[in-house]
């Protein structure tokens, strides 16, 4: 099965969406068709075994054309062309409105001036010159009808094809008023002067003018919904400096090939993805990850296209170009999400399919009923036009897709990639979140945490022997000991003999000394007395650490404890999820004791320990069988089945491609704080959609009966068609304006609301003037974790409010060019 995206022109409301989808879905080989009114895109999935791509394109374009619209492949239009086209459309609508107003304002003065005490000159007075009065209105109305010809072109075409839309309602309503006006002029010229007060031209012209204004405002608002994707698309540079035969050649980015060596100078963006082959630098990747601190890059480091080279010239080899780059893949994910539909949209879709025909029937029935009851043709015509014009399927069609476009775009802005409207909606229902332990809650890289020694040896001496014994080991625990010794710049000794004891540890000879390094079983097997170290070992194990005994010449020398340390953000993220009313579980293959120690440290509610990789999906299923909506957060290949099984799969961006492919949401920063951000963003988006649908449905439920004259039956006012036209336009604009409120969503603001911030006092050396203060403030103000910062220059300290680690504080101060003397929690 393959997917193809078409651009569709001519759609104005949710009825158009319904007609296009129905026309395409019935085609041979088409498996699904989804139309997004806000982005004007048709996404189809087709069976390439039944129909080839070229045939599919032709029959889809023909089917859409037969339905009254125009479709073409979106690949054929560039971002710049699309932007120009949208700007031209907005300008065209504004011109149409201005010219409509030029003719409509004098028309209103002539036709309705007397209602406000304005006397017309004799040559166009209805009493003195009825023919001139009537003809002047016709001459002013006709240009407005011509200016609004698009409403008639689309509306009548879709009406004749049996698929009426909003334009059909406008065309029928305004042309009815215009045609009745022509009939009245005929009567006036035949001597029936009474018809001079039965002209209806001003209503037709005013309705077209107000709806054109509404369309202009709608177009401007719709343009703002996809700003996030436009920003992403505009990030990639257009030119790359390719190094060939020792020369720097400026090359269009589309001509860059995999394997090319590219030079990037400070301040420039990396054109494509690749691997550094020469030089060192720091790179700002915030446009993709949302992480503001630059990342250090060395030889063999991976760089991402569109990221910014901060301070060093580097050469790198292109590994991914064109549509394969990380940026291109992210844009594709966001576009697919913005083009998808959330389940909440189904009700609007179902109603939209019947909406326009039902409104036409109601308009006819209500006008006929009033004519029978009153015998007044003008009154009946007023009812007919009012019902047609006030009905607004536009608001229904825009309610969901605009909010989804902004929600997914906002997520991408902060490094949270939401793959579909379904994922966005599902996230707000989540009751339990299951975190994989290794690499998700923890760093996934064991570190030395404790060293306990006997009185006969120092910590460094024990570490040198253990690291020397493990320096050729491929075991993660052994590697962590070697790495720790390297960090301390300790010189390792040469091994004389080495013997691995599977399931127990190792036995080596160093400087003619027999050394054992391994677990408790190894010590017991060799009959080595553990003395007080046994109790130490139990305490360390109870804290989730793995103790390794070291014995020298048959006597216990000490213990080195290794643990997979918890990520800085894990505890805060879990605390935040609790404040949102979400249960948090952890799944791991570790033994119960170690797992519970980690769970206790970060505040996990439920521990699923000693779970084999192949059984993770089953554990998620068990939670679902309890009636819970479950999200799974993981990063490894063995998490993929569980990510797919969960109601919502969330993958850590630093994880495997398989995990990312299986997930519904990808966290580009690999920061667990983005899990509550994703949930909160979903809740805000769904709340916004519900508000939009409430107003869209409520408007029609109240507006149509009022237009039909329900209030008038009980002595209330009659709705003017002009007021109905204005109300219809306002309803669409209000839905779009409400959706645009989502653009104000900020993770740091929401975190501040959900969780009380901590304060930290940082003593800084090197500050000497007001510019230093400003520099430090700017560095911290750019961090999403920081709520506020105050700097005291005389005292040479800063008070930082926010959930920020000591390590990050130190690095930020150093990046600003100063030194941290001391950090105190307040």
N, C-alpha and C positions, 0 to 999 in steps of 0.2 A: 504494500500500500504506500502511495506517495502523497505528498501534500503540495498544494499550490495556492498562492495568494494573488487575488485580483483586486484592482481598484475599481470601485463602482461609482459612477457619476449619476446624478439626478435623484438620489434618494432624499426625502425630506422628513420622513416620520417612521414610526414603528410599523405601520402598515406596509410601507415600501420594503422594509426588512423582511417581513413575512412573505410578501409576494416573490421577492428575489430568491429566498430560501426554498420556497415551494417549487419555483420554476426549475431550479438547479437540481434539487434532490431527486426529482422523478427521472433524471437522465440516466441512461444505461452506463454502468461502471462507476457512478458517483456514490461513494459510501456515506459521506456527510457534507453538509454545507452550513457554515455559520457566518452571519453578517454582523459586523460591528458598525452601528450607525455613526458613532462618534469619530471613528477613524476612517469610515467609508471603505472598509475592506471586507472582501468575501474570501474566507478561508475554506478550501475544499479538500477532502481526502478522496482519492480515487484508486480503483483497482487497476494497476498497470498491466495485469494479465488479461483484462477484458477490453481495455482501451489504451492506446498509446497517448503520450503527452500532447502531441500536436493536435490529434483529433479531439482530445478532451478540451483543449483551449478553444478550438473553433466552436464546438457544440455549446460550451458554457457561455461564450460571448454572444452566440445567437439566441440562446434561451433567455439571457438577461435582456438582450435587445427586444425580444418579443414581449417581455414583461413590461417594457416601457423605459428601460434604463440603458446605460452604456457601461460595459466592462472591458478592462484591458489588463494585461499582465503587469504587476507592480514593478518587476525588475526593469521594465522599459523606461522608468522614470527615475531620475536621480533625486537626491535630497534637495539640492539647490533648485532643480526644476519644480519640485513639489512645493517648496517654500514660495517661489515666485508665483506659482499658480494660485496658491492660497491667498497671497497678498493681492493679486489681481482680482480675485473673487471678492475680497473684502472691499477693495476700492470700487469695484463695479456696483456692489450693493449700496455703498454709501452714495454714489452718483445717482443711482436709481431712486434712492430715498429723497435726495435733495431735489431732483427734477420733479418727482411726484409731489413734493411739498410746494414747489413753485406753482403748480397748477391747482393743487387741492386747497390751499389757503384762500385764494380769491374765490374759489368755488364755494367754500363754506361761508364766506362773507355774503356772497350773492344769495345763496339758498337759505341761510339760517340767520342772517344779520338782523332781520326784523324781530327775531326772538329776543335779541339783546338791545332793542330800541334803535337799531341802525336803519336809517331811511335810504333806499336805493335811488339813484338818479332816475328821472322819468323814462329815459330811453331803455332801461332794463327793469323797470318796475313791473311786477306781475299783474298789477291792476291796469296800468296804462299801456304797457307794451308786453303782453304775455308771450308773443312769439319770440321776441328778442330775449326775454327772460329765459325761456326754455332753451333756445339755441345757444346762448352763452354758456349754459351749464353743460350742454352736449359737447361744445367745443373745448371746454376745460377738462371734461371727464375723459374724452377719447384719448388724448396723449397719455394719461395715467394708465389707461387700459393697455395701450401699446407698450409703455415702459414695463408693465408687469406681464408681458407676453409669455414669460417662462412659466408662470403659474398655469396659464391656459394651455400651453404646449404640452407640459407634462401631465397636468390634471386631466385634460380631455383625452389624451392618448391612453393613459392608464384606465380611465373610465370606459373607453370603447373596448379595451382588452379584457374588461370584466374584473379588473383589479384596482379599484379606486383607492386613492391615497389622500393625504391632507390637501395637496394641490387641487384635487378633484373637488373637495368641499369648497375651497376658496373660489375656484373657477365657476362652479354652479351658482354659489351665492352671489358673487359680484356680477356675473353675466345676467343673472335673473333681474337684479336691480337695473342694470344698463338696458336690457331688452324691454323691461316694463317702461323705462323712461322714453324709449323710442316710440312705444305704443302711445304713451301720453302725449308726446309731441305730435303724432299723427292726429290724435283727437283734437288737440288745440288748433292745428291748422285747418281742421274741418269745422271749426266754430264751437267746439265743446270746451269753453274756457274753464270750466270747473276743474279740468285735469291739470291746470297750472299749479295747483296745490298738491298734486299727487306724483310729482317728480321724485325720483329716488337716486339721482346721479351722485349726490354727495356721499351717500353711504358706500357705494361701490368704490369711489375714489379714495375715501378716507380709510376704508378697510385695507385696500392694496398698499396705501402709504404706510400705515401702522405695521402691517405684516412685513413689509420690506425693511422697516426699521428694526423689527424684532429679529428678522433673519440676519441683519448686519450684526446686531449685538450677539446673536447666537454664534455667528461665524468667528467673531473676535474671541469669544469665550472658548469655543472648541479648539481654537489655535493654541490656547494656553494649556490644554489638557495633555498634550504630547510634548511639552517642553523638555522633560527629562530625557526622552529618547533622542530628541534633536541635539541636546547637549552632548550625549554620548557619541552620536554620529559625527559631531563637529570636532571631536577631540583628536582624531588621527591626523597627523600632518599630511600634506599633499605631496611633499618632496622628501626623498631620502638621499643622503650622501654615501654612495656606494664606492668602496675602494677596489679598483681594478688596475693591475699592473703598476701598483705604486701611486696611482693617480686618484684624486677625489673627484667623482663624477656625480653631479646632481641628476637624480633619476626620479621620474614620476613614481609614486608609491605602487601603482598598479603594475609597474614593470619590474619590481623587486622580486627576486626568485629565492627559493629555499637554498641555503648555502652561501648566499652573497655576504660579504663582509661589509658592515655598515659603520661609519664613523658618526658618533653623536657628541656634540660639544655641550658645555654647561649651559643650562637654560633651554635646551632644545628637547623636543619630545622624541621618544623612541618610535620610529615609524611602524615596526612590526615586532612580533615576539622573537626572542633569540637567546643565545648564550654568550656571555662576555668572554672574549679571547685575549683582550689586552686592556690594562688599566683598572683603576678602582674609582668608585664614586658612591654617592648616596642618591637614591631615587625616590621621588614623591609618587606614590601609587594611590593617593587618596581618591582620585577620580574613579577608580574601580573598586577600591576596598573600603573607602570612607576613613581609613586610618591616616591621621595627619602627620605622624612622625615618619621622616624619610627612612628607607631601608638601605643598609649598606650592601654594596655589590662588589664582588671580586671576580677573578678569573674563574670560569665555570658556573658563575651565578646566572640564574634565569632572569631575564628582563621582559616586561610586558609592554606591548605596543601601546602608545599614547600616554605612557607614564613619563614624568618629567625628570631629566637628568639635572641634578642640582649643582654639583661642584667639581666634577672631573671629566676630562675627555676619555671616552672609552670606544673600543672597537668591539663589535659583537657579530656573531654569525646568525643569520636569519634561519629560524626553524619552522616558523608558521607565518604564512602570508595570506593576503586576501580574506576570504571568508573563513579561513581556519584560525585566525588570530583570536586571542582571548576576548578582545573588545568586540570583534564581529560576532562571536558566539554569545556574548552577553546581550548585545543588541538584538540578536535573533530570539533569544529567550524572552526578553522583555516585550518584543513585538508580538510574539506568539501569545504571551500572557494577556497583552492588551487587546488582542483580537479574539480571545476566548470568551465564553459566556459562563457566568456563575449560575448555579441552580436556581438562585432567587429570581433570576430574570425570566424563568419559564412562564410564570403567571402573566407577566406583561406581554410576552410573545403570543400566548394563547389568545388573550383578549384582543391584541392588535390585529389578528387575522380577521376578526369579525367586526372590529370597531367602526370603520368607515361605512360599510354597507348598512349597519344598524343605525348610524347617525343619519344617513340619507333617508331611511325609512321613517325614523322619528320626525325628521324635518317635514316630510310630506304629510304624515298623519296629523301632526300638531297644527300645521297651517290649514289643512282641509277642515279639521275639527273647528278651528276658530272661524273660518269662513262660513261654515254652516251655522255656527252659533251667532255670528255678528253680521254676516253678509258684507263685511268690509274687506275689499280686496287688498288695500294697502296694509291693513292690520295683519292679514294673513301672510302677505309677502314679508312683512317685518319679522314675523315669527319664523318663517321658512329660512330667511337669510341668517338671522341671529343664531339659530340652532346649528346651521352648517358651519358658521364662522367660529363660534365659541369652542366647538369640539377640538381637542388638541391631542392627537396621537404623538406629536413631537416629544412632549414631555415624558410620555411613557417610554418612548424609544431611547431617550437620552439618559434616563434615570440611572440605569445600571452601568452601561459601558463607560460613561465619563468618569464615574467614581472608580471603576476598575483601572482605567488608564492612569489616573492620577495616583491611585494606591500603589500599583506595581511600579510606576515611574519613581515614586517617592522611595519605595523600597530599594530600587536599583541605586538611587542617589546615596543611600547609606550602606551599600554593600550587602543588601538582603535581596536576593534574586527569587522572585515568586513566579513560578513557571506557568500558572494558569489561574483563571477566575475561580475554578473549582477549589484550588489550593487556598486561594485568598479567603474564600467563604468558609472552608472547612476549619481553618486556623482559629476562627473566633469561637468555635464550639468545643475546642479541646479541653478535656477535664484532667487527663493524666499525660505527663511527658516522661518518656523513658530515655535515659541517657546511657549510651555505651560508656564504660569507664575509661579504658585505655585510649589515649589520644583525643578524648572528648572532654571528660571531666578532668583527667590528668594530662600531663604533657606527652606521655607516650615514650618518654626517654628516662629510664631509671637514673637516679643521682645518689651519690653517697650522702647520707644524712647524719650518721653517727659513727664515731670510732671510740671503742672502749678498750683500754689496754691494761695489762698487768703491770706491777711495779717495776718489772725488769726491762721494759722497753718503752720508747716514746711513740707518740701517735705517728710522727713522720716516718720513723724506722719501720713500724708495722705496715704503713701504707706503701712504702718502697718495696717491701718484700711481697706484699699481696699484688701490687701492680706488676712487679717483675714476673711473678708467677702467671699472671693473667694476660700478659702483653700480646700473646699470640692467640688469645681466646676469641671466639666469635660469639660467645654467649653474652646477651645484653647486660647481665649483672657484672660479668667480668669486664666488659667494655667500659662500664660506668666507673669502675675502680681505676682503670688505666687513665681514663679521661680526667678524673679528679686529681690524680697524681700529676698529670701533665699541666693542669691549671695552676698547681702549686709549684711548678718548675722543679720537681724532684728528679734526680738522676736515677734511672733504673739500673738494676744489676743484671748480669748475664745468667741465663739458666744453664745448668749443667745436665740435668735430666728433667724430663716431663712425662707424666703419666695421667691420662684422664680416667676417672672412675665413674662411669655412667650412673646417674641417679644419686650420686654422693658428693662429688667434687673433683679435686685434682691433687696429685702428689708430685712435688718437685724437689730438686736439689739446687741450693744456691749457696755458694761459698762453703761447700762441704757440709751444709746443714740440711737435714731432712725437714721439709715443710709441708704441712697438710692444710688445705683450704677447702672448706665445704660446709655441709649442713650438719645438724646434730647427729644424724644417723652415722655419718662418717666418724665422728668423734667417739661415739658409743662403740662402733665396730672395732676401732683401734684401741679401745679401753683407756681413753684419755679422760682424766677427771676434769669436770667442767667447773666445779666449785661455785663461786658466786655468779659466774657468767651465765649459768642456766637461767637464773632469775632475770638477769639483764636481758637475755634473749627473749624470754616470754613477754617482758614489758614492751620490747621493741616490736614484736610480732603483734601485740595487742593494739599498737598504733598504726598497723597496716604496713609495717616495714619488713623487709626480708633480711634476717641476720645471717652472716657467714662467719663461721669460726676459723681462726688461724692458730695452728699448733706448731711449735718449733722444738724439734728433738724430743717429741713425746710429751711436751708440756703445753698447756693452753697459754697463748700469748695475748689473745684479745678477740674482739668481734668488730667487724665492719658491717654496718647496716646500710642497705640500699632500698630506696623507695621510688616509685613512680610518682613524682610530686604533683600536687593539685595545681591546676592553672589558676592564675591570679583572679580571673573573673568568675570562676565556678561558684564560689560561695555567694557572691553578690547576685549573680544571675538566678540562682536557686531561691535565694531570699526574696528576690523581686517576683518570681513566679508564685511563691507562696502568698505574697501580698495581693496577687491577682486571683487568688482562690484556686490555684492549680496544684494538683498532687504531683510530686516528683519521685520517680523511681530510677534505680540504677541497675544495669544488667552487666554481668561480668563473668568470666571463667575462673576468677580467683576464688580461693576458699572463703568460707563464710566469715571467719574472723577478720581477715584482711579487708574484705569488702565492707564489713560493718564499721571498721575503723575509718575508712575513707568516707563512708556515708555519714558517720557522726561528725566528721570534720567539716563537711560542706552542708549538712542539714537535709540529707535525703530522707524521704518518708518511707520508702519501700525498697528493700534490697533483693535482687534476683541474682543469687550467686551460684558458682559452680555450673554455669550454663555453657554447654558446648556450642561452638559457632553455628552448627546446623540447627540448633534448637532455639535460637533467638527469636525467629519468626513465630514459633509455637508459643513462646512466653508472651509475646505481644498479643497473639490471638486469645490467650487465656484472659488477659485484661479486657479485651473487647467483649468476651463472652460474659463479663460482669456488667455489661451495658455501658461501658465507658468509651468515650471518644478519645483515641490514643494517638499521640505523636511520638515518633521515634527519632532520636538524634544520634547520628553515628558518622564514622569516617572511613571505615575499612571495607574491603571486599566482603568480609564475612557479615557485615551489617546490611548489605544490599537486600537480602530476602526480607529482613525485618523492616527496613525502610519501605519496601513495596507493600508489605502486609499491613502496616499501620495506616490509620485514617489519614495521617499526614506524615510524610517522610522529610526530615530536615538533615541535609548533609553539610559537614564542615568543609569549607572551600579548600583546605589544605589536604583533604582526603583523596581517596582513589577515584579515578574516572568512573568506575563501576558504581560506587556509592553515590556520586553526584548525579549520574544518569538515572538511578533508581529513585532519587528524591524528588519531592514536590517543591521544596525551598532549598536554596543553597546560600550558606553564609560565607561570603567572600573573605571576611576578616578572620575567620576561624575563631571568633570571639563569642563565648556563650551568652554574653550580654545581649547579643542580637536575637537570641531566641525569644525573650520577652518583648523585644522590639517588634519582631514579626507578628507575635500574637496581638500586641496592642494595635499595630497598624491594621491588622485584619478586623479587629473589633471596631476601630474608628471608621474603616471603609464600609463595613456592613451596616453600621449605624447610619452612615451617610446615605447609603442606597435605600434603606428603609424610609428615611425621611423624604428622599426624592420620590419614591413610589407612593408614599402617603399623600404628598402634595399633588402628584400627577393624577392619581386616582380620585382624590378628594375634590380637586378642581373640576374634573369632568362630572363626578357624581352630583356636585352642587350646581355647576354652571349650566349643564344641559337642561335640567328641569326648569331653572330660572328663565333660560332663553325660550323654553316652550310655553312660558306664560303662567307657570304655577302660582307665582306670587300675585299676578294680576287677577286671578280668579277670586282672591280674597281681598281685592282692593289695593294691592301693592303695585309697585312700579313695573313698567314693561322695559325689558332690556333692549337698549338701542344696538343695532348691528355694529355701529362704530365702537361702542364700549366693548362689545363682544370681541371684536378684532383686536383691540388693545389688550384685553385680558388674555386672549390666546397667546399673543406674543410674549407677554409678561410671564406666563406660566413656564414657557420653555427657558427663558433667560434665568428665571429664579432657580430652576433645577440645576442649570449649569453653574450658576453663581454659588449655590450650596455645595456642589461637588468640588469647586475650586478651593473651598475652605480647607480641604485635605492637604493642600500645598503648604499649610502652616505647621504640619506635623513635624516635630523634632524629637528624636529619641532622648536627648539629654533633658529636654523639658519634661517629657513623660516620666523619665527616671526620677527626676527631682520631685515630681508629684507623688510617685508611688513609694519612694524610699527616702528617709531622712538622711541628709548628707553629713559626712564626717568632716572635721576641720583638722588641718595639719599646719604646724608652724615650722618653717624652713629657714635656717640661718645660712645666708649666702655671702661668700667672699668675692670681692672684685667689683661690687657696685660702687659708683662714685658720683653719679650725677642723675639728673632727671631723665636723660635719655636711656640710662641703664634700667631705671624703673620701668619706663615705657616698653623697652625691649623685652624684659622679663614678663611683664603683663601680657604682651602680645603673644609670646610663645605659649603661655598657659591658656589664654583665652581661646586659642584655636583648638584646644582639646575638648572633645565632647563630654569627657568625664568631669570637667571642671565647671562648677556653677558660678563661683566668684573667686577673685583674688585681690588681696590688698597688700601693697608693698610699703614697708617702713624703711626709708633710706637711712636715717640716723641710726636706727637699731640694726640695720642690715639683715632684715628678715622679711619673710612674706607669709601671709596666712591664706591658705588655699582651702576652699570648701568644695568637696566633691569626693566621689569614690575613685581615688587614684592611688596607685601603689607607690611605695617609697622608691622602687627602682625606676619607675616612670618619671617621678619627680626629679630624681638625680639626673637622669638622661636629658630631660627637658631643660634643666638649668645649665647643664654642660653644653647643650646645643645653642643656648643663648650666649655662651661664651664666659660663663662664671662657674664657681665651685661651691658645692654644698658642704657646709661645715658640720651641720647637725640637723636632724629631723626629729620633731616632737609631735606626738598626737595630743590634741587638745580635748 
